[in-house]
């Protein structure tokens, strides 16, 4: 018997593969138009290979399940939440270091400083939003 949950899970399972197929085809076309034949072959193989690997090994591997978007339980949602937070912290560290590099070179206002400002503003705005929401946004990502 098909339920909304089983239909949603099936669609989610194939979504990563579909996105990598479309992305791989787009990369192939872009690289071919640019005349870079080797990249027109290699890039799609890499991205489609990734999509195939995580899609077909998601049932047997927690890592592949995470990478393919299978948030079926609280543990996986918490892992995804923590991984996202760690990624954001590392990216902000890189951007702040890049901003200091721009500052030393006298190039303040470049890509690093603009992205750092965007990251800081986004963090402040989302913190204010979640602080004011009082109960609208659960603290525990598993809820």
Backbone as JSON Lines, residues from 0, in Angstrom:
{"i":0,"aa":"X","n":[0.83,-1.18,0.0],"ca":[0.0,0.0,0.0],"c":[0.88,1.24,0.0]}
{"i":1,"aa":"X","n":[0.65,2.12,-0.94],"ca":[1.43,3.35,-1.02],"c":[0.87,4.4,-0.06]}
{"i":2,"aa":"X","n":[1.77,5.0,0.66],"ca":[1.38,6.1,1.53],"c":[2.16,7.33,1.1]}
{"i":3,"aa":"X","n":[1.76,8.48,1.62],"ca":[2.49,9.72,1.28],"c":[3.94,9.62,1.73]}
{"i":4,"aa":"X","n":[4.16,8.98,2.89],"ca":[5.53,8.84,3.4],"c":[6.38,7.99,2.46]}
{"i":5,"aa":"X","n":[5.84,6.86,1.98],"ca":[6.61,5.99,1.09],"c":[6.84,6.66,-0.27]}
{"i":6,"aa":"X","n":[5.87,7.41,-0.75],"ca":[6.05,8.14,-2.02],"c":[7.11,9.21,-1.86]}
{"i":7,"aa":"X","n":[7.07,9.91,-0.74],"ca":[8.06,10.96,-0.47],"c":[9.46,10.38,-0.36]}
{"i":8,"aa":"X","n":[9.58,9.24,0.33],"ca":[10.89,8.6,0.47],"c":[11.43,8.15,-0.88]}
{"i":9,"aa":"X","n":[10.56,7.6,-1.72],"ca":[10.99,7.14,-3.04],"c":[11.44,8.32,-3.9]}
{"i":10,"aa":"X","n":[10.69,9.41,-3.84],"ca":[11.07,10.6,-4.61],"c":[12.38,11.17,-4.11]}
{"i":11,"aa":"X","n":[12.55,11.21,-2.8],"ca":[13.78,11.73,-2.21],"c":[14.97,10.86,-2.59]}
{"i":12,"aa":"X","n":[14.76,9.55,-2.64],"ca":[15.84,8.63,-2.98],"c":[16.4,8.92,-4.37]}
{"i":13,"aa":"X","n":[15.52,9.21,-5.32],"ca":[15.94,9.43,-6.69],"c":[16.28,10.89,-6.99]}
{"i":14,"aa":"X","n":[15.99,11.79,-6.07],"ca":[16.23,13.23,-6.32],"c":[17.7,13.53,-6.51]}
{"i":15,"aa":"X","n":[18.55,12.95,-5.67],"ca":[20.0,13.22,-5.79],"c":[20.52,12.73,-7.13]}
{"i":16,"aa":"X","n":[20.1,11.55,-7.53],"ca":[20.54,11.02,-8.82],"c":[20.04,11.89,-9.96]}
{"i":17,"aa":"X","n":[18.79,12.33,-9.89],"ca":[18.24,13.19,-10.94],"c":[18.99,14.5,-11.04]}
{"i":18,"aa":"X","n":[19.29,15.11,-9.89],"ca":[20.03,16.38,-9.89],"c":[21.43,16.19,-10.45]}
{"i":19,"aa":"X","n":[22.09,15.09,-10.07],"ca":[23.45,14.88,-10.59],"c":[23.44,14.57,-12.09]}
{"i":20,"aa":"X","n":[22.4,13.89,-12.57],"ca":[22.3,13.64,-14.01],"c":[22.11,14.94,-14.79]}
{"i":21,"aa":"X","n":[21.22,15.8,-14.3],"ca":[20.99,17.08,-14.96],"c":[22.24,17.96,-14.85]}
{"i":22,"aa":"X","n":[22.84,17.99,-13.67],"ca":[24.08,18.77,-13.48],"c":[25.21,18.26,-14.36]}
{"i":23,"aa":"X","n":[25.34,16.95,-14.46],"ca":[26.38,16.37,-15.3],"c":[26.17,16.7,-16.77]}
{"i":24,"aa":"X","n":[24.92,16.63,-17.22],"ca":[24.62,16.97,-18.62],"c":[24.92,18.45,-18.88]}
{"i":25,"aa":"X","n":[24.54,19.32,-17.92],"ca":[24.81,20.75,-18.08],"c":[26.31,21.02,-18.14]}
{"i":26,"aa":"X","n":[27.06,20.35,-17.26],"ca":[28.52,20.52,-17.28],"c":[29.11,20.07,-18.6]}
{"i":27,"aa":"X","n":[28.63,18.96,-19.12],"ca":[29.14,18.44,-20.39],"c":[28.89,19.44,-21.51]}
{"i":28,"aa":"X","n":[27.7,20.0,-21.56],"ca":[27.36,20.97,-22.61],"c":[28.22,22.23,-22.47]}
{"i":29,"aa":"X","n":[28.33,22.75,-21.27],"ca":[29.11,23.99,-21.04],"c":[30.57,23.78,-21.41]}
{"i":30,"aa":"X","n":[31.15,22.67,-20.97],"ca":[32.56,22.42,-21.28],"c":[32.78,22.16,-22.77]}
{"i":31,"aa":"X","n":[31.82,21.48,-23.41],"ca":[31.94,21.23,-24.85],"c":[31.86,22.53,-25.63]}
{"i":32,"aa":"X","n":[30.95,23.43,-25.23],"ca":[30.83,24.72,-25.9],"c":[32.11,25.53,-25.72]}
{"i":33,"aa":"X","n":[32.73,25.42,-24.57],"ca":[34.0,26.13,-24.31],"c":[35.18,25.47,-25.01]}
{"i":34,"aa":"X","n":[34.96,24.29,-25.6],"ca":[36.03,23.61,-26.33],"c":[36.93,22.77,-25.43]}
{"i":35,"aa":"X","n":[36.52,22.52,-24.2],"ca":[37.31,21.73,-23.27],"c":[36.75,20.32,-23.23]}
{"i":36,"aa":"X","n":[37.17,19.51,-24.2],"ca":[36.6,18.18,-24.4],"c":[36.9,17.26,-23.21]}
{"i":37,"aa":"X","n":[38.11,17.31,-22.68],"ca":[38.46,16.44,-21.56],"c":[37.56,16.71,-20.35]}
{"i":38,"aa":"X","n":[37.36,17.99,-20.02],"ca":[36.49,18.33,-18.9],"c":[35.03,18.01,-19.21]}
{"i":39,"aa":"X","n":[34.65,18.08,-20.48],"ca":[33.28,17.74,-20.87],"c":[32.99,16.26,-20.63]}
{"i":40,"aa":"X","n":[34.03,15.46,-20.55],"ca":[33.86,14.03,-20.26],"c":[34.08,13.74,-18.78]}
{"i":41,"aa":"X","n":[35.14,14.29,-18.2],"ca":[35.52,13.96,-16.82],"c":[34.53,14.5,-15.79]}
{"i":42,"aa":"X","n":[34.13,15.76,-15.89],"ca":[33.24,16.34,-14.88],"c":[31.9,15.61,-14.76]}
{"i":43,"aa":"X","n":[31.21,15.33,-15.87],"ca":[29.96,14.57,-15.74],"c":[30.16,13.17,-15.15]}
{"i":44,"aa":"X","n":[31.27,12.52,-15.5],"ca":[31.54,11.19,-14.96],"c":[31.67,11.26,-13.44]}
{"i":45,"aa":"X","n":[32.37,12.29,-12.95],"ca":[32.55,12.44,-11.51],"c":[31.23,12.71,-10.81]}
{"i":46,"aa":"X","n":[30.47,13.68,-11.29],"ca":[29.24,14.05,-10.59],"c":[28.17,12.96,-10.72]}
{"i":47,"aa":"X","n":[28.05,12.34,-11.88],"ca":[27.07,11.26,-12.03],"c":[27.5,10.03,-11.23]}
{"i":48,"aa":"X","n":[28.79,9.77,-11.19],"ca":[29.31,8.68,-10.35],"c":[28.98,8.9,-8.89]}
{"i":49,"aa":"X","n":[29.12,10.14,-8.42],"ca":[28.74,10.48,-7.06],"c":[27.26,10.19,-6.83]}
{"i":50,"aa":"X","n":[26.41,10.65,-7.73],"ca":[24.97,10.42,-7.6],"c":[24.62,8.95,-7.57]}
{"i":51,"aa":"X","n":[25.24,8.18,-8.44],"ca":[25.0,6.73,-8.46],"c":[25.47,6.08,-7.17]}
{"i":52,"aa":"X","n":[26.66,6.47,-6.7],"ca":[27.22,5.87,-5.49],"c":[26.34,6.12,-4.27]}
{"i":53,"aa":"X","n":[25.93,7.36,-4.05],"ca":[25.13,7.64,-2.85],"c":[23.7,7.12,-2.98]}
{"i":54,"aa":"X","n":[23.17,7.09,-4.18],"ca":[21.8,6.6,-4.35],"c":[21.7,5.11,-4.11]}
{"i":55,"aa":"X","n":[22.63,4.36,-4.68],"ca":[22.52,2.9,-4.59],"c":[23.17,2.3,-3.35]}
{"i":56,"aa":"X","n":[23.95,3.08,-2.61],"ca":[24.53,2.54,-1.37],"c":[23.9,3.16,-0.12]}
{"i":57,"aa":"X","n":[22.87,3.99,-0.29],"ca":[22.23,4.66,0.84],"c":[21.57,3.68,1.8]}
{"i":58,"aa":"X","n":[21.1,2.55,1.32],"ca":[20.45,1.57,2.19],"c":[21.45,0.84,3.08]}
{"i":59,"aa":"X","n":[22.71,0.76,2.63],"ca":[23.72,0.0,3.36],"c":[24.71,0.87,4.12]}
{"i":60,"aa":"X","n":[24.74,2.17,3.83],"ca":[25.76,3.03,4.42],"c":[25.13,4.28,5.01]}
{"i":61,"aa":"X","n":[25.45,4.55,6.29],"ca":[24.94,5.77,6.92],"c":[25.47,7.02,6.25]}
{"i":62,"aa":"X","n":[26.74,6.98,5.84],"ca":[27.34,8.15,5.19],"c":[26.64,8.43,3.87]}
{"i":63,"aa":"X","n":[26.43,7.41,3.07],"ca":[25.75,7.58,1.79],"c":[24.3,8.04,2.01]}
{"i":64,"aa":"X","n":[23.66,7.52,3.04],"ca":[22.29,7.94,3.34],"c":[22.26,9.43,3.68]}
{"i":65,"aa":"X","n":[23.24,9.88,4.47],"ca":[23.33,11.3,4.8],"c":[23.54,12.14,3.55]}
{"i":66,"aa":"X","n":[24.46,11.72,2.71],"ca":[24.8,12.49,1.51],"c":[23.66,12.5,0.49]}
{"i":67,"aa":"X","n":[22.79,11.5,0.56],"ca":[21.68,11.46,-0.4],"c":[20.4,12.03,0.19]}
{"i":68,"aa":"X","n":[20.47,12.61,1.38],"ca":[19.32,13.31,1.93],"c":[18.31,12.46,2.66]}
{"i":69,"aa":"X","n":[18.69,11.29,3.11],"ca":[17.77,10.42,3.84],"c":[17.76,10.83,5.32]}
{"i":70,"aa":"X","n":[16.86,11.73,5.69],"ca":[16.7,12.16,7.08],"c":[15.53,11.4,7.69]}
{"i":71,"aa":"X","n":[15.72,10.11,7.89],"ca":[14.6,9.28,8.34],"c":[14.46,9.21,9.84]}
{"i":72,"aa":"X","n":[15.48,9.55,10.6],"ca":[15.37,9.47,12.05],"c":[16.07,10.66,12.7]}
{"i":73,"aa":"X","n":[15.88,10.78,14.0],"ca":[16.42,11.93,14.74],"c":[17.94,11.96,14.69]}
{"i":74,"aa":"X","n":[18.56,10.77,14.76],"ca":[20.02,10.71,14.75],"c":[20.59,11.3,13.46]}
{"i":75,"aa":"X","n":[20.02,10.93,12.33],"ca":[20.51,11.45,11.05],"c":[20.24,12.95,10.92]}
{"i":76,"aa":"X","n":[19.09,13.41,11.41],"ca":[18.8,14.84,11.35],"c":[19.78,15.62,12.22]}
{"i":77,"aa":"X","n":[20.12,15.08,13.39],"ca":[21.08,15.73,14.27],"c":[22.47,15.75,13.65]}
{"i":78,"aa":"X","n":[22.87,14.66,13.02],"ca":[24.16,14.61,12.33],"c":[24.19,15.65,11.22]}
{"i":79,"aa":"X","n":[23.12,15.74,10.45],"ca":[23.04,16.72,9.36],"c":[23.11,18.14,9.9]}
{"i":80,"aa":"X","n":[22.42,18.39,11.0],"ca":[22.42,19.71,11.63],"c":[23.83,20.08,12.1]}
{"i":81,"aa":"X","n":[24.51,19.14,12.76],"ca":[25.87,19.41,13.25],"c":[26.86,19.56,12.1]}
{"i":82,"aa":"X","n":[26.72,18.76,11.07],"ca":[27.61,18.86,9.92],"c":[27.44,20.21,9.22]}
{"i":83,"aa":"X","n":[26.19,20.67,9.12],"ca":[25.93,21.98,8.53],"c":[26.54,23.1,9.35]}
{"i":84,"aa":"X","n":[26.42,23.01,10.67],"ca":[27.0,24.03,11.55],"c":[28.52,24.03,11.44]}
{"i":85,"aa":"X","n":[29.13,22.85,11.41],"ca":[30.59,22.77,11.28],"c":[31.05,23.35,9.95]}
{"i":86,"aa":"X","n":[30.34,23.03,8.88],"ca":[30.67,23.56,7.56],"c":[30.57,25.08,7.55]}
{"i":87,"aa":"X","n":[29.51,25.62,8.14],"ca":[29.35,27.07,8.2],"c":[30.48,27.72,8.98]}
{"i":88,"aa":"X","n":[30.89,27.11,10.1],"ca":[31.99,27.66,10.89],"c":[33.3,27.66,10.12]}
{"i":89,"aa":"X","n":[33.58,26.58,9.42],"ca":[34.82,26.5,8.64],"c":[34.8,27.53,7.5]}
{"i":90,"aa":"X","n":[33.67,27.64,6.8],"ca":[33.58,28.61,5.71],"c":[33.73,30.04,6.22]}
{"i":91,"aa":"X","n":[33.12,30.35,7.36],"ca":[33.28,31.7,7.91],"c":[34.73,31.96,8.32]}
{"i":92,"aa":"X","n":[35.41,30.96,8.87],"ca":[36.82,31.12,9.22],"c":[37.65,31.43,7.97]}
{"i":93,"aa":"X","n":[37.4,30.71,6.9],"ca":[38.11,30.96,5.64],"c":[37.82,32.37,5.13]}
{"i":94,"aa":"X","n":[36.56,32.79,5.2],"ca":[36.19,34.12,4.72],"c":[36.83,35.22,5.56]}
{"i":95,"aa":"X","n":[36.85,35.05,6.87],"ca":[37.47,36.06,7.74],"c":[38.97,36.12,7.48]}
{"i":96,"aa":"X","n":[39.62,34.97,7.3],"ca":[41.06,34.97,6.96],"c":[41.28,35.66,5.62]}
{"i":97,"aa":"X","n":[40.41,35.41,4.67],"ca":[40.51,36.08,3.37],"c":[40.3,37.57,3.48]}
{"i":98,"aa":"X","n":[39.42,37.98,4.39],"ca":[39.2,39.42,4.62],"c":[40.45,40.07,5.18]}
{"i":99,"aa":"X","n":[41.11,39.39,6.13],"ca":[42.37,39.93,6.66],"c":[43.44,39.99,5.57]}
{"i":100,"aa":"X","n":[43.47,39.01,4.69],"ca":[44.4,39.02,3.57],"c":[44.13,40.23,2.68]}
{"i":101,"aa":"X","n":[42.85,40.49,2.39],"ca":[42.49,41.66,1.59],"c":[42.88,42.95,2.3]}
{"i":102,"aa":"X","n":[42.69,42.99,3.6],"ca":[43.02,44.17,4.4],"c":[44.52,44.45,4.33]}
{"i":103,"aa":"X","n":[45.34,43.42,4.47],"ca":[46.8,43.58,4.41],"c":[47.23,44.06,3.03]}
{"i":104,"aa":"X","n":[46.58,43.59,2.0],"ca":[46.93,43.98,0.63],"c":[46.28,45.28,0.2]}
{"i":105,"aa":"X","n":[45.44,45.86,1.05],"ca":[44.79,47.11,0.71],"c":[43.65,46.93,-0.28]}
{"i":106,"aa":"X","n":[43.05,45.78,-0.3],"ca":[41.97,45.48,-1.24],"c":[40.63,45.27,-0.53]}
{"i":107,"aa":"X","n":[40.43,45.93,0.61],"ca":[39.19,45.75,1.36],"c":[38.0,46.1,0.47]}
{"i":108,"aa":"X","n":[36.98,45.29,0.54],"ca":[35.81,45.46,-0.33],"c":[35.78,44.43,-1.43]}
{"i":109,"aa":"X","n":[36.71,43.48,-1.36],"ca":[36.75,42.4,-2.35],"c":[35.76,41.3,-2.01]}
{"i":110,"aa":"X","n":[35.9,40.19,-2.7],"ca":[34.96,39.08,-2.55],"c":[34.94,38.53,-1.13]}
{"i":111,"aa":"X","n":[36.12,38.37,-0.52],"ca":[36.16,37.81,0.83],"c":[35.44,38.69,1.84]}
{"i":112,"aa":"X","n":[35.7,39.99,1.79],"ca":[35.08,40.87,2.77],"c":[33.57,40.99,2.54]}
{"i":113,"aa":"X","n":[33.14,40.99,1.29],"ca":[31.7,41.05,1.02],"c":[30.99,39.77,1.47]}
{"i":114,"aa":"X","n":[31.6,38.62,1.22],"ca":[31.0,37.37,1.66],"c":[31.03,37.23,3.18]}
{"i":115,"aa":"X","n":[32.1,37.74,3.81],"ca":[32.16,37.74,5.28],"c":[31.05,38.6,5.86]}
{"i":116,"aa":"X","n":[30.84,39.77,5.28],"ca":[29.77,40.64,5.74],"c":[28.41,39.97,5.56]}
{"i":117,"aa":"X","n":[28.19,39.33,4.42],"ca":[26.94,38.62,4.18],"c":[26.74,37.51,5.21]}
{"i":118,"aa":"X","n":[27.8,36.75,5.48],"ca":[27.71,35.68,6.47],"c":[27.4,36.22,7.86]}
{"i":119,"aa":"X","n":[28.06,37.29,8.25],"ca":[27.81,37.89,9.56],"c":[26.4,38.44,9.69]}
{"i":120,"aa":"X","n":[25.94,39.12,8.66],"ca":[24.58,39.68,8.68],"c":[23.55,38.55,8.72]}
{"i":121,"aa":"X","n":[23.77,37.51,7.95],"ca":[22.85,36.37,7.94],"c":[22.8,35.71,9.32]}
{"i":122,"aa":"X","n":[23.97,35.53,9.93],"ca":[24.01,34.91,11.25],"c":[23.27,35.77,12.28]}
{"i":123,"aa":"X","n":[23.51,37.07,12.26],"ca":[22.86,37.97,13.21],"c":[21.34,37.98,12.99]}
{"i":124,"aa":"X","n":[20.91,38.04,11.74],"ca":[19.48,38.08,11.44],"c":[18.79,36.77,11.83]}
{"i":125,"aa":"X","n":[19.42,35.65,11.52],"ca":[18.79,34.38,11.87],"c":[18.8,34.16,13.38]}
{"i":126,"aa":"X","n":[19.84,34.61,14.06],"ca":[19.87,34.51,15.52],"c":[18.74,35.33,16.13]}
{"i":127,"aa":"X","n":[18.55,36.54,15.62],"ca":[17.47,37.4,16.12],"c":[16.12,36.76,15.83]}
{"i":128,"aa":"X","n":[15.96,36.19,14.67],"ca":[14.71,35.55,14.29],"c":[14.4,34.38,15.23]}
{"i":129,"aa":"X","n":[15.36,33.51,15.46],"ca":[15.13,32.35,16.31],"c":[14.98,32.75,17.78]}
{"i":130,"aa":"X","n":[15.6,33.85,18.2],"ca":[15.47,34.31,19.57],"c":[14.06,34.85,19.82]}
{"i":131,"aa":"X","n":[13.52,35.57,18.87],"ca":[12.19,36.17,19.03],"c":[11.07,35.17,18.84]}
{"i":132,"aa":"X","n":[11.32,34.07,18.17],"ca":[10.26,33.13,17.8],"c":[9.64,32.41,18.99]}
{"i":133,"aa":"X","n":[10.34,32.27,20.09],"ca":[9.85,31.66,21.33],"c":[8.87,30.51,21.12]}
{"i":134,"aa":"X","n":[9.4,29.36,20.84],"ca":[8.55,28.19,20.71],"c":[8.14,27.85,19.29]}
{"i":135,"aa":"X","n":[8.28,28.78,18.38],"ca":[7.91,28.49,16.99],"c":[8.95,27.61,16.3]}
{"i":136,"aa":"X","n":[10.2,27.77,16.72],"ca":[11.29,26.98,16.15],"c":[11.87,26.09,17.25]}
{"i":137,"aa":"X","n":[11.8,24.78,17.08],"ca":[12.33,23.91,18.11],"c":[13.84,24.05,18.22]}
{"i":138,"aa":"X","n":[14.37,23.96,19.41],"ca":[15.81,24.02,19.62],"c":[16.46,22.74,19.15]}
{"i":139,"aa":"X","n":[15.79,21.62,19.43],"ca":[16.31,20.32,19.02],"c":[15.91,20.09,17.57]}
{"i":140,"aa":"X","n":[16.89,19.87,16.65],"ca":[16.56,19.69,15.24],"c":[15.77,18.41,14.98]}
{"i":141,"aa":"X","n":[15.74,17.5,15.94],"ca":[15.01,16.25,15.75],"c":[13.52,16.43,15.97]}
{"i":142,"aa":"X","n":[13.11,17.57,16.53],"ca":[11.68,17.77,16.79],"c":[10.95,18.24,15.56]}
